[in-house]
């Protein structure tokens, strides 16, 4: 695959920002362009062949109650859930849904964080690392979150941080800090020293947030980067960028004639007619997946690498082994899609009816199995975690 050299990339990207339409970078000859037609009626997600199986976890709420999750990591026999806005905490469960521990250290002390923005697993050193943006901290814990190890100072105020084989990659979310060094993505050494920078921040976008898309994803130790209002997927290799994938969204893609400044984008995005960013991008063994919002609806773009078929899919209720609503997607990795379903909604599925519908005649076996799995459901409890295994 042809490399986009760092110097050439900086020159071309003078017209590019994190928050722009396609940059005009000439794609590699090996770049795969995938077309998704979001203007047609989407198909049922369960008819795409993407989902293989499902697992449902009733997250123990005896110790901790949470309502929101901004980040999820499943590593070995642990599940890590970060709520950066409401409880400002990290909740750790085992893979059966049993509570392990909670990290809640909001404050200005030496072992506390002011603005929790991300969590990172360091597999080499077996630590759970919490990223605090405003005070530029990385706080290190053991993998169960019960023992605090140390705190290290970060070179920039990163909102997202990802571990790589050579160190880390950080995302600034349009927070430039230094005008002459206002770039959105930085590679960082193991010693937490800045190395290389990509994606200049346009001054009109300084400190403007698009809505919290997940900038990074990994597949087979490759780190991918997706920028708002840019439908290329970038592979970052320390000092070099590749474009392995590009998405043609047709009429749903944001048109360049509307301008690239913040005010123009802000006015157009209120109309809900265009796709502005990907909440998640993920490559798996058999698929490319994008999660986005179009016309007010959460949708998945699913591309089958084996058949070269692409689907735009709506998130319909799951009616396989059980019956419940699909849930709100909080993360995607190489193996699974993770969604949260409110306990009150799960209670309705368990009962098999609500004031408008009686599902018991249509899904009797699914509801029976669901009741056998859970003897009762506390509608005031934590949301349920649904893990959709990917084919």
Secondary structure by P-SEA (a helix, b strand, c coil): cccccaaaaaaaacccccccccccccccccbbbbbbccccccccccccccccbbbbbcccccccccccccbbbbcccbbbbbbcccccbbbbbcccccccbbbbbccccccccccccccccccccbbbbbbbcccbbbbbbccccccccbbbbbcccccbbbbcccccccccccccccccccccbbbbcccccccccccccccccccccccccccccccccbbbbbbccccbbbbbcccccccccccccccccccccccccaaaaaaaaaacccccccccccccccbbbbbbbcccbbbbbccccccccccccccccccccccccccccccccccbbbbbbcaaaaaaaaaccccccccccccaaaaaaaaaacccccccccbbbbbbbcc
